[in-house]
Amino acid sequence: MKRAPRCLIGLGLALGLAARPAVGADLKDLYFGEALYHAYQGQYFDALVRLDTELAQYHALDQPELDTLNYHINGAEFSVGDFELNYRMHLRAGRAIKAVLEGAVDQAVRNEAAFRLARIHFQKDQLDDAQQALARIEGPVPEKIRGDLELLRANIDMATGRPSEAVQVLTQMRSDPSLVGFADYNLGIALLQDGQQQKAIEQLDKAGRLEAGDSANLAIRDKSNLVLGTLLFESANPERAKESLDRVRLEGPFSNQALLRAGWAEATAEHYDRALVPWSLLVDREPTDAAVQEAMLAVPHAYVSLKLPGRAALMYGRALELYSNQLERVDASIARIREGRFLKALIREESRQDETWVVRLRNLPDAPETYYLLELMASHDFQTALHNYLDLEDLQSRLRAWKTSLDAFDDIIRLRGQNYKPLLPEVDAQFRELDSRMRLRLEQRKHVGERLQAMLTAPRPDYLATTDELIAGEHLALIDKQLGRSNRPGTQALRERAARLRGTLTWRLETEYPERLTAAHVHLNELNAHVDALTRQYDAFVRTRQAATHSYVGYDAQIARLRERVADALRRVDDVMARQGHMIETVAINQLTARRGRLLDQQTQARYGVADSYDRAAHDQPAVEKP
């Protein structure tokens, strides 16, 4: 009785924050959004890989406040803990949330972190640590976790033997429409643990009449009616017990137990004909169910009580046949499990497509290794162990795929080397020639720029002469040289003409100097644009050239390290998976062995019932034949 509320409260928490990491509509960081996308699909491993990588890059930045993840950093840190919690990495989840709890954050954020940490401790049965985490909550509590927080607080109170405190918390929670079903049921359990049986019965009756539209509340309603019916039956009130048990859905998860107990409630009141109604429905259901197997003995017992030994003998015979078949099935299941076929049957792709993997396991082929799978799945510990095994198998598949990917990288690098190595020597030779020419032109451009800058303070008109003017100046200088100191007739006239031409040239250079200097700067700026474009092309080529080399050079050591890490991880996973598989097989065999013992006992009872029924029929036969 103590485990029921914890399971249902755990269900309530699973339907809350842990399953739905919150993020605003204005998503700024696409990588964080990708992690959330995988989390919404139930792919928590993929979500963790992406979010861990994004957070590692964020914390390695010099200015993380400029990164887009900074808008969601608190949510990202919380989500890491949630993803790890959903992936059952409780230790790491606790560390991630503690980092937020001890950081410089708002009190509301700190309260949310404390709530999540308390939830982790509770799921690990660390109740004292859970209470300490809840004690750190003070001030404003975010609206989205307020109901889950109170539900967790009540759950911890019940688990630590303080049902009266849980009653107070759950009574206040009944006003929350989203948690009314969980609160009503757990309030009934808390009242029962607190010794208030009559109030507990009234509360469970109220929970059993809950208006429900979803599967979770329907399950709560059925569970409430089943628990209430059991309480009333044990309290010697079979009529009310039957009324409560009749409210359990015939197709719900608790229907078999409800039908069985409803029959015993009628049988206790000696209404054996009425008891046959639910039991007759039950005996035609899945024969591996314990309630069905028990009903196979209850039905002929009712016939015996109704003084119908013939029908009782027939039903006992049918029960013997069922028990014999089930014993063969149990033996076959144990043998197949020992052969290793059980785990192979469970590792199926369709069983891990979404969060309904437990339901999908019901559709496995009908084989000896899966006959009693649903009965085994009724154990929470077995479900957890099996889920861990399936996760290990998924991780093993990933590691093998990564190992194959590393081989593919080797092929890619080899092919890139074969493509680039013949081309690069010629490209490098052409590049060196172009590089030298470019450097020369850039040096010339630099020299021109320095001259123009110097001419701003020390004018040099001769530097701005045109080509024709330079040629004319050279011709005049040549004429002066040829005339020399000659005193021949006409020489003086030639000198004067040359001087006038030189003066004209000098006048032009002096008077047009400002305009020419301005034009030179304009042309230099135009040249700068071409130089910048050339520099960008040069840098792009250098990057491309480096990328060509880097695409196949320097990866050998890194790939070798990764291959070694993958191989080591694969060995560890194989070892853990083998031990986990052996544990699952051992648990399954032990449970099936216990079931086999119960079947043998029931078979013995059925054999005795057959003999007793025949004796009763033989004893009653002469009395019928008397005139």
C-alpha positions as CSV (number, residue, x, y, z in Angstrom):
1,M,0.0,0.0,0.0
2,K,2.9,2.4,0.6
3,R,4.3,2.0,-2.9
4,A,1.1,2.9,-4.7
5,P,1.1,6.7,-4.0
6,R,4.8,7.0,-4.8
7,C,4.3,5.4,-8.2
8,L,1.4,7.6,-9.0
9,I,3.1,10.7,-7.8
10,G,6.1,9.8,-9.9
11,L,3.7,9.5,-12.8
12,G,2.5,13.0,-12.0
13,L,6.0,14.4,-12.0
14,A,6.9,12.6,-15.2
15,L,3.9,14.3,-16.9
16,G,5.2,17.6,-15.5
17,L,8.4,19.6,-16.0
18,A,10.8,16.7,-16.6
19,A,9.0,15.7,-19.8
20,R,8.6,19.2,-21.1
21,P,11.6,21.5,-20.9
22,A,10.3,25.0,-21.3
23,V,11.5,27.5,-23.8
24,G,10.0,30.7,-25.0
25,A,8.5,31.2,-28.5
26,D,11.4,33.7,-29.3
27,L,14.1,31.0,-29.6
28,K,17.4,32.7,-30.1
29,D,19.8,29.7,-30.3
30,L,19.0,27.1,-32.9
31,Y,21.4,24.5,-31.4
32,F,19.5,24.7,-28.1
33,G,16.3,24.3,-30.1
34,E,17.7,21.2,-31.8
35,A,18.4,19.7,-28.4
36,L,14.8,20.4,-27.3
37,Y,13.5,18.9,-30.5
38,H,15.2,15.6,-29.7
39,A,14.0,15.8,-26.1
40,Y,10.4,16.2,-27.3
41,Q,10.8,13.0,-29.3
42,G,12.1,11.2,-26.2
43,Q,15.6,11.0,-27.7
44,Y,17.3,12.1,-24.5
45,F,20.7,10.8,-25.5
46,D,20.8,12.8,-28.7
47,A,19.5,15.9,-26.8
48,L,22.3,15.5,-24.2
49,V,25.0,15.1,-26.8
50,R,23.9,18.3,-28.6
51,L,23.3,20.4,-25.5
52,D,26.5,19.3,-23.8
53,T,28.5,20.3,-26.8
54,E,26.7,23.7,-27.1
55,L,27.2,24.4,-23.4
56,A,30.9,23.4,-23.5
57,Q,31.5,25.8,-26.4
58,Y,29.5,28.5,-24.6
59,H,31.6,28.3,-21.4
60,A,34.8,28.3,-23.5
61,L,34.0,31.7,-25.1
62,D,35.9,34.9,-24.0
63,Q,32.6,36.8,-24.1
64,P,29.8,34.3,-23.6
65,E,27.3,37.1,-23.1
66,L,27.5,37.8,-26.9
67,D,26.5,34.2,-27.8
68,T,22.9,33.5,-28.7
69,L,22.8,30.7,-26.0
70,N,23.1,33.4,-23.4
71,Y,19.4,34.2,-23.8
72,H,18.5,30.7,-22.7
73,I,21.5,29.8,-20.4
74,N,19.3,29.1,-17.3
75,G,16.9,27.0,-19.2
76,A,19.8,25.2,-20.9
77,E,21.4,24.4,-17.6
78,F,18.0,23.2,-16.2
79,S,17.4,21.1,-19.4
80,V,20.7,19.3,-19.0
81,G,19.6,18.1,-15.6
82,D,16.1,17.1,-17.0
83,F,17.6,15.3,-19.9
84,E,20.0,13.4,-17.7
85,L,17.2,12.6,-15.3
86,N,15.0,11.2,-18.0
87,Y,18.0,9.2,-19.3
88,R,18.4,8.0,-15.6
89,M,21.7,9.7,-15.1
90,H,20.7,10.8,-11.6
91,L,24.3,11.6,-10.4
92,R,25.1,13.9,-13.3
93,A,21.6,15.4,-13.2
94,G,22.1,16.3,-9.6
95,R,25.5,18.0,-10.4
96,A,24.0,20.0,-13.2
97,I,21.2,21.4,-11.1
98,K,23.5,22.0,-8.1
99,A,25.6,24.2,-10.4
100,V,22.6,26.4,-11.1
101,L,21.5,26.3,-7.4
102,E,24.8,27.6,-6.2
103,G,25.1,30.2,-9.0
104,A,24.3,33.9,-8.9
105,V,20.6,33.6,-10.0
106,D,17.3,35.0,-9.0
107,Q,15.5,33.5,-6.1
108,A,12.7,32.1,-8.3
109,V,15.3,30.3,-10.5
110,R,17.0,29.0,-7.3
111,N,13.7,27.7,-6.0
112,E,13.0,25.9,-9.3
113,A,16.5,24.3,-9.1
114,A,15.9,23.2,-5.5
115,F,12.6,21.6,-6.5
116,R,14.3,19.7,-9.3
117,L,17.2,18.6,-7.0
118,A,14.6,17.4,-4.4
119,R,12.8,15.4,-7.1
120,I,16.1,13.7,-8.1
121,H,16.9,12.8,-4.5
122,F,13.3,11.5,-4.0
123,Q,13.6,9.2,-7.1
124,K,16.8,7.9,-5.7
125,D,15.2,7.2,-2.3
126,Q,17.5,9.8,-0.7
127,L,14.7,11.2,1.4
128,D,16.8,13.2,3.8
129,D,18.6,15.0,1.0
130,A,15.2,15.6,-0.7
131,Q,13.9,17.3,2.5
132,Q,17.1,19.4,2.7
133,A,16.6,20.5,-0.9
134,L,13.0,21.5,-0.2
135,A,14.1,23.4,2.9
136,R,16.1,25.7,0.6
137,I,13.0,26.9,-1.2
138,E,11.9,30.3,0.0
139,G,10.2,33.3,-1.5
140,P,8.4,33.3,-4.9
141,V,7.9,29.9,-6.5
142,P,7.3,29.8,-10.3
143,E,3.7,29.1,-11.1
144,K,4.5,26.2,-13.5
145,I,6.0,24.1,-10.7
146,R,3.9,25.1,-7.8
147,G,1.5,22.1,-8.0
148,D,4.3,19.6,-8.7
149,L,6.2,21.0,-5.7
150,E,3.4,20.5,-3.3
151,L,2.7,17.0,-4.7
152,L,6.4,16.1,-4.2
153,R,6.3,17.5,-0.7
154,A,3.3,15.4,0.2
155,N,5.0,12.3,-1.3
156,I,8.1,12.8,0.8
157,D,6.0,13.3,3.9
158,M,4.3,9.9,3.2
159,A,7.5,8.2,2.4
160,T,9.1,9.4,5.7
161,G,6.2,8.3,7.9
162,R,4.5,11.7,8.3
163,P,1.1,11.1,6.7
164,S,-0.6,13.8,8.8
165,E,1.6,16.5,7.1
166,A,0.8,14.9,3.7
167,V,-2.9,15.1,4.5
168,Q,-2.6,18.9,5.1
169,V,-0.7,19.5,1.9
170,L,-2.9,17.3,-0.3
171,T,-6.1,18.9,1.1
172,Q,-4.9,22.3,0.0
173,M,-3.9,20.9,-3.4
174,R,-7.4,19.7,-4.4
175,S,-8.2,23.2,-5.7
176,D,-5.7,22.7,-8.6
177,P,-7.8,21.2,-11.5
178,S,-4.7,19.8,-13.2
179,L,-3.7,17.7,-10.2
180,V,-7.1,16.9,-8.7
181,G,-6.9,13.2,-9.6
182,F,-3.5,12.7,-8.2
183,A,-4.3,14.7,-5.1
184,D,-7.6,12.9,-4.4
185,Y,-6.1,9.4,-4.6
186,N,-3.0,10.2,-2.6
187,L,-5.1,12.0,0.0
188,G,-7.0,8.8,0.5
189,I,-3.7,6.8,0.8
190,A,-2.4,9.4,3.3
191,L,-5.5,9.2,5.4
192,L,-5.2,5.4,5.4
193,Q,-1.6,5.6,6.5
194,D,-2.6,8.1,9.2
195,G,-5.1,5.6,10.7
196,Q,-8.2,7.5,9.5
197,Q,-9.7,4.6,7.7
198,Q,-13.3,5.9,7.5
199,K,-12.1,9.2,6.0
200,A,-9.8,7.3,3.7
201,I,-12.7,5.2,2.4
202,E,-14.8,8.3,1.8
203,Q,-11.9,10.0,0.0
204,L,-11.1,7.0,-2.1
205,D,-14.8,6.7,-3.0
206,K,-14.7,10.3,-4.2
207,A,-11.5,9.6,-6.2
208,G,-13.3,6.5,-7.7
209,R,-16.1,8.7,-9.0
210,L,-13.8,11.2,-10.6
211,E,-14.8,12.6,-14.0
212,A,-11.9,11.6,-16.2
213,G,-11.1,12.1,-19.8
214,D,-7.5,11.2,-20.2
215,S,-5.7,7.9,-19.6
216,A,-3.9,9.0,-16.5
217,N,-7.0,10.1,-14.6
218,L,-8.8,7.0,-15.8
219,A,-6.1,4.8,-14.3
220,I,-6.3,6.8,-11.1
221,R,-10.0,6.3,-10.9
222,D,-9.7,2.5,-11.5
223,K,-6.9,2.2,-9.0
224,S,-8.9,4.1,-6.4
225,N,-11.9,1.8,-6.9
226,L,-9.7,-1.3,-6.7
227,V,-8.0,-0.1,-3.4
228,L,-11.4,0.9,-2.0
229,G,-12.9,-2.4,-2.9
230,T,-10.1,-4.3,-1.3
231,L,-10.5,-2.2,1.9
232,L,-14.2,-2.7,2.1
233,F,-13.8,-6.4,1.4
234,E,-11.3,-6.7,4.2
235,S,-13.6,-4.7,6.4
236,A,-16.4,-7.4,5.9
237,N,-18.5,-5.1,3.8
238,P,-18.8,-7.1,0.5
239,E,-21.8,-5.3,-0.8
240,R,-20.1,-1.9,-0.8
241,A,-16.9,-3.6,-2.0
242,K,-18.6,-5.0,-5.1
243,E,-20.2,-1.6,-5.8
244,S,-16.7,0.0,-5.9
245,L,-15.2,-2.8,-7.9
246,D,-17.9,-2.6,-10.5
247,R,-16.8,0.9,-11.3
248,V,-13.4,-0.4,-12.6
249,R,-13.3,-0.5,-16.4
250,L,-13.4,-3.9,-18.0
251,E,-10.6,-3.0,-20.4
252,G,-8.4,-1.1,-17.9
253,P,-5.1,-2.2,-16.5
254,F,-6.7,-3.2,-13.2
255,S,-9.7,-5.0,-14.6
256,N,-8.5,-8.6,-13.9
257,Q,-7.8,-7.9,-10.3
258,A,-11.2,-6.1,-10.0
259,L,-13.1,-9.0,-11.5
260,L,-11.4,-11.5,-9.3
261,R,-12.1,-9.5,-6.1
262,A,-15.6,-8.7,-7.2
263,G,-16.2,-12.4,-7.4
264,W,-14.8,-13.1,-4.0
265,A,-16.9,-10.3,-2.6
266,E,-20.0,-12.0,-3.9
267,A,-18.7,-15.4,-2.7
268,T,-18.1,-14.1,0.8
269,A,-21.8,-13.1,0.9
270,E,-22.5,-16.6,-0.3
271,H,-23.9,-15.2,-3.6
272,Y,-22.1,-17.8,-5.7
273,D,-24.3,-17.5,-8.7
274,R,-23.4,-13.8,-8.8
275,A,-19.7,-14.5,-8.2
276,L,-19.8,-16.6,-11.4
277,V,-20.5,-13.6,-13.5
278,P,-17.2,-11.7,-13.0
279,W,-15.2,-15.0,-12.7
280,S,-16.7,-16.4,-16.0
281,L,-15.5,-13.2,-17.7
282,L,-12.1,-13.6,-16.2
283,V,-11.4,-17.2,-17.1
284,D,-11.6,-16.4,-20.8
285,R,-8.8,-13.8,-20.6
286,E,-5.1,-14.1,-21.1
287,P,-4.2,-17.4,-19.4
288,T,-0.7,-16.2,-18.2
289,D,-2.3,-13.6,-15.9
290,A,-2.2,-14.6,-12.2
291,A,-5.8,-13.4,-11.6
292,V,-7.0,-15.6,-14.5
293,Q,-5.2,-18.6,-13.1
294,E,-6.7,-18.1,-9.7
295,A,-10.2,-17.7,-11.2
296,M,-9.8,-21.1,-12.8
297,L,-10.1,-22.6,-9.3
298,A,-12.6,-20.1,-8.1
299,V,-15.2,-20.9,-10.7
300,P,-15.5,-24.7,-9.9
301,H,-15.4,-23.8,-6.2
302,A,-18.6,-21.7,-6.8
303,Y,-20.2,-24.6,-8.7
304,V,-19.4,-26.9,-5.8
305,S,-21.0,-24.4,-3.4
306,L,-24.0,-24.3,-5.7
307,K,-24.2,-28.1,-5.5
308,L,-23.3,-28.6,-9.2
309,P,-20.5,-31.1,-9.0
310,G,-20.7,-32.0,-12.6
311,R,-20.0,-28.6,-13.8
312,A,-17.4,-28.2,-11.1
313,A,-15.6,-31.3,-12.4
314,L,-15.6,-30.0,-15.9
315,M,-14.2,-26.7,-14.8
316,Y,-11.5,-28.4,-12.7
317,G,-10.6,-30.4,-15.7
318,R,-10.3,-27.3,-17.8
319,A,-8.2,-25.8,-15.0
320,L,-5.9,-28.8,-15.0
321,E,-5.5,-28.5,-18.8
322,L,-4.7,-24.8,-18.4
323,Y,-2.2,-25.4,-15.6
324,S,-0.5,-28.2,-17.6
325,N,-0.2,-25.9,-20.6
326,Q,1.1,-23.1,-18.5
327,L,3.7,-25.3,-16.8
328,E,4.9,-26.3,-20.2
329,R,5.0,-22.7,-21.3
330,V,6.9,-21.7,-18.1
331,D,9.4,-24.5,-18.6
332,A,9.8,-23.5,-22.3
333,S,10.3,-19.8,-21.3
334,I,12.9,-20.7,-18.7
335,A,14.8,-22.9,-21.2
336,R,14.7,-20.2,-23.9
337,I,15.9,-17.5,-21.5
338,R,18.8,-19.7,-20.5
339,E,19.6,-20.1,-24.2
340,G,19.8,-16.3,-24.5
341,R,16.7,-15.8,-26.8
342,F,14.8,-13.7,-24.3
343,L,17.1,-10.7,-24.7
344,K,17.3,-11.1,-28.4
345,A,13.5,-10.9,-28.6
346,L,13.4,-7.7,-26.6
347,I,16.0,-5.9,-28.7
348,R,13.7,-4.9,-31.5
349,E,13.7,-1.5,-33.2
350,E,9.9,-1.0,-32.9
351,S,10.1,-1.3,-29.1
352,R,12.2,1.8,-28.9
353,Q,10.6,4.2,-31.3
354,D,8.9,6.3,-28.7
355,E,8.0,6.5,-25.0
356,T,5.3,3.8,-25.4
357,W,8.0,1.1,-25.6
358,V,6.5,-0.9,-22.8
359,V,3.2,-1.1,-24.6
360,R,4.9,-2.0,-27.9
361,L,6.5,-5.0,-26.2
362,R,3.0,-6.5,-26.0
363,N,3.1,-6.9,-29.8
364,L,6.2,-9.1,-29.9
365,P,5.8,-12.5,-31.6
366,D,4.2,-15.2,-29.5
367,A,7.2,-17.3,-28.7
368,P,8.3,-19.2,-25.5
369,E,10.7,-16.5,-24.5
370,T,7.9,-13.9,-24.5
371,Y,5.0,-15.9,-23.0
372,Y,5.2,-14.3,-19.6
373,L,6.7,-11.0,-20.7
374,L,3.8,-8.9,-19.5
375,E,3.8,-10.6,-16.1
376,L,7.5,-9.8,-15.8
377,M,6.9,-6.2,-16.9
378,A,4.5,-5.8,-13.9
379,S,7.6,-5.4,-11.8
380,H,9.0,-1.8,-11.7
381,D,12.5,-3.1,-11.0
382,F,12.3,-5.4,-14.0
383,Q,11.1,-2.5,-16.2
384,T,14.0,-0.3,-15.0
385,A,16.5,-3.0,-15.6
386,L,15.1,-3.8,-19.0
387,H,15.0,-0.1,-20.0
388,N,18.7,0.2,-18.9
389,Y,19.5,-2.8,-21.0
390,L,17.8,-1.4,-24.1
391,D,19.7,1.9,-23.6
392,L,22.9,0.0,-23.4
393,E,22.1,-1.8,-26.6
394,D,21.3,1.5,-28.2
395,L,24.6,2.9,-27.0
396,Q,26.4,-0.2,-28.3
397,S,24.8,0.3,-31.7
398,R,25.9,4.0,-31.7
399,L,29.4,3.1,-30.8
400,R,29.6,0.5,-33.5
401,A,28.2,3.1,-36.0
402,W,30.8,5.6,-34.8
403,K,33.5,3.0,-35.3
404,T,32.4,2.5,-38.8
405,S,32.2,6.2,-39.3
406,L,35.9,6.5,-38.3
407,D,36.7,4.0,-41.0
408,A,34.7,6.1,-43.5
409,F,36.7,9.2,-42.4
410,D,39.9,7.3,-43.2
411,D,38.6,6.6,-46.7
412,I,37.6,10.2,-47.2
413,I,41.0,11.5,-46.1
414,R,42.8,9.0,-48.3
415,L,40.7,10.0,-51.4
416,R,41.2,13.7,-50.7
417,G,45.0,13.1,-50.5
418,Q,44.9,11.2,-53.8
419,N,43.0,14.1,-55.4
420,Y,45.0,17.1,-54.1
421,K,48.6,15.8,-54.0
422,P,49.1,15.7,-57.8
423,L,47.6,19.1,-58.2
424,L,49.2,21.1,-55.4
425,P,52.9,21.3,-56.7
426,E,51.9,23.0,-60.0
427,V,49.4,25.3,-58.1
428,D,52.1,26.2,-55.6
429,A,54.6,27.0,-58.4
430,Q,52.2,29.4,-60.1
431,F,51.2,30.9,-56.8
432,R,54.8,31.7,-55.9
433,E,55.3,33.5,-59.2
434,L,52.1,35.5,-58.8
435,D,53.0,36.1,-55.2
436,S,56.4,37.7,-56.1
437,R,54.8,39.9,-58.7
438,M,52.1,41.0,-56.4
439,R,54.5,41.8,-53.7
440,L,56.5,44.0,-56.1
441,R,53.4,45.9,-57.2
442,L,52.3,46.4,-53.6
443,E,55.8,47.7,-52.8
444,Q,55.6,50.2,-55.7
445,R,52.2,51.3,-54.6
446,K,53.5,51.8,-51.1
447,H,56.4,53.9,-52.4
448,V,54.0,56.1,-54.4
449,G,51.8,56.6,-51.4
450,E,54.7,57.7,-49.3
451,R,55.8,60.2,-51.9
452,L,52.4,61.7,-52.2
453,Q,52.2,62.0,-48.4
454,A,55.6,63.7,-48.3
455,M,54.5,66.1,-51.0
456,L,51.8,67.6,-48.8
457,T,54.5,69.2,-46.7
458,A,57.4,69.5,-49.2
459,P,55.9,70.2,-52.7
460,R,57.7,68.5,-55.6
461,P,55.9,69.6,-58.9
462,D,58.4,67.6,-61.0
463,Y,57.1,64.3,-59.4
464,L,53.7,65.1,-61.0
465,A,54.9,65.7,-64.6
466,T,53.2,63.8,-67.3
467,T,55.1,61.4,-69.6
468,D,55.2,64.0,-72.4
469,E,56.5,66.6,-70.0
470,L,59.2,64.3,-68.8
471,I,60.3,63.5,-72.3
472,A,60.3,67.2,-73.2
473,G,62.4,67.9,-70.1
474,E,64.9,65.3,-71.1
475,H,65.1,66.7,-74.6
476,L,65.8,70.2,-73.2
477,A,68.5,68.8,-70.9
478,L,70.0,67.1,-74.0
479,I,69.9,70.4,-75.9
480,D,71.6,72.2,-73.1
481,K,74.3,69.6,-73.0
482,Q,74.9,69.7,-76.7
483,L,75.1,73.5,-76.8
484,G,77.5,73.5,-73.8
485,R,79.8,76.5,-73.8
486,S,79.8,76.9,-77.6
487,N,80.0,80.5,-78.9
488,R,79.1,79.7,-82.5
489,P,76.7,82.0,-84.3
490,G,73.1,81.1,-83.4
491,T,73.9,79.3,-80.2
492,Q,72.8,82.1,-78.0
493,A,69.4,82.2,-79.8
494,L,69.0,78.4,-79.3
495,R,69.8,78.8,-75.6
496,E,67.2,81.5,-75.2
497,R,64.6,79.4,-76.9
498,A,65.4,76.3,-74.7
499,A,65.2,78.6,-71.7
500,R,61.8,79.8,-72.7
501,L,60.6,76.3,-73.2
502,R,61.9,75.2,-69.9
503,G,60.2,78.2,-68.3
504,T,57.0,77.3,-69.9
505,L,57.3,73.7,-68.7
506,T,58.1,74.8,-65.2
507,W,55.3,77.3,-65.1
508,R,52.8,74.6,-66.1
509,L,54.1,72.3,-63.4
510,E,54.0,75.0,-60.7
511,T,50.6,76.4,-61.6
512,E,48.9,73.0,-62.0
513,Y,50.5,71.4,-59.0
514,P,47.5,71.6,-56.7
515,E,45.1,70.1,-59.2
516,R,47.6,67.4,-60.2
517,L,48.3,66.5,-56.5
518,T,44.5,66.2,-55.9
519,A,44.1,64.0,-59.0
520,A,47.1,61.8,-57.9
521,H,45.4,61.2,-54.5
522,V,42.1,60.3,-56.3
523,H,43.9,57.8,-58.5
524,L,45.7,56.4,-55.5
525,N,42.4,55.8,-53.8
526,E,41.0,54.2,-56.9
527,L,44.1,52.0,-56.9
528,N,43.5,51.1,-53.2
529,A,40.1,49.6,-54.1
530,H,41.8,47.3,-56.7
531,V,44.5,46.4,-54.2
532,D,41.9,45.5,-51.6
533,A,40.1,43.3,-54.0
534,L,43.4,41.7,-55.0
535,T,44.2,41.2,-51.3
536,R,40.9,39.6,-50.6
537,Q,41.4,37.2,-53.5
538,Y,44.9,36.5,-52.3
539,D,43.6,35.7,-48.7
540,A,40.8,33.6,-50.1
541,F,43.3,31.6,-52.2
542,V,45.6,31.2,-49.2
543,R,42.6,29.9,-47.1
544,T,41.5,27.6,-49.9
545,R,45.1,26.3,-50.3
546,Q,45.4,25.7,-46.5
547,A,41.9,24.1,-46.4
548,A,43.0,21.7,-49.2
549,T,45.9,20.6,-47.1
550,H,44.1,20.6,-43.9
551,S,41.3,18.4,-45.4
552,Y,43.6,15.4,-45.4
553,V,46.7,16.3,-43.2
554,G,46.9,16.0,-39.4
555,Y,43.9,13.7,-38.8
556,D,45.7,10.5,-38.3
557,A,46.6,11.0,-34.6
558,Q,43.2,12.4,-33.8
559,I,41.3,9.6,-35.5
560,A,43.5,7.1,-33.8
561,R,42.7,8.6,-30.4
562,L,39.0,8.6,-31.1
563,R,39.1,5.0,-32.4
564,E,40.8,4.0,-29.2
565,R,38.2,5.8,-27.0
566,V,35.4,4.3,-29.0
567,A,36.9,0.8,-28.7
568,D,37.4,1.2,-25.0
569,A,33.9,2.5,-24.5
570,L,32.5,-0.4,-26.6
571,R,34.4,-2.9,-24.4
572,R,33.0,-1.3,-21.3
573,V,29.5,-1.3,-22.7
574,D,29.7,-4.9,-23.8
575,D,30.8,-5.9,-20.3
576,V,28.1,-3.9,-18.6
577,M,25.5,-5.1,-21.1
578,A,26.5,-8.7,-20.5
579,R,26.1,-8.3,-16.7
580,Q,22.9,-6.4,-17.1
581,G,21.5,-9.0,-19.4
582,H,22.5,-11.8,-17.0
583,M,20.8,-10.0,-14.2
584,I,17.6,-9.6,-16.2
585,E,17.7,-13.3,-17.2
586,T,18.2,-14.2,-13.5
587,V,15.3,-12.1,-12.3
588,A,13.1,-13.4,-15.1
589,I,14.0,-17.0,-14.3
590,N,13.5,-16.5,-10.5
591,Q,10.0,-15.0,-11.2
592,L,9.1,-17.7,-13.6
593,T,10.3,-20.3,-11.1
594,A,8.1,-18.8,-8.4
595,R,5.2,-18.7,-10.9
596,R,5.9,-22.4,-11.7
597,G,5.7,-23.2,-8.0
598,R,2.3,-21.5,-7.7
599,L,1.1,-23.3,-10.8
600,L,2.1,-26.7,-9.3
601,D,0.1,-25.8,-6.1
602,Q,-2.9,-24.8,-8.2
603,Q,-2.6,-27.9,-10.3
604,T,-2.6,-30.0,-7.1
605,Q,-5.7,-28.2,-5.9
606,A,-7.4,-28.8,-9.3
607,R,-6.6,-32.5,-9.2
608,Y,-8.0,-32.7,-5.7
609,G,-11.1,-30.7,-6.9
610,V,-11.6,-33.1,-9.8
611,A,-11.6,-36.1,-7.4
612,D,-13.8,-34.4,-4.9
613,S,-16.3,-33.3,-7.6
614,Y,-16.5,-36.8,-8.9
615,D,-17.1,-38.2,-5.4
616,R,-19.8,-35.6,-4.8
617,A,-21.4,-36.5,-8.2
618,A,-21.3,-40.2,-7.4
619,H,-22.7,-39.6,-4.0
620,D,-25.5,-37.6,-5.3
621,Q,-26.4,-39.9,-8.2
622,P,-28.3,-42.6,-6.3
623,A,-30.4,-40.0,-4.7
624,V,-31.5,-38.7,-8.1
625,E,-32.4,-42.2,-9.3
626,K,-34.8,-43.0,-6.4
627,P,-38.5,-43.1,-7.4
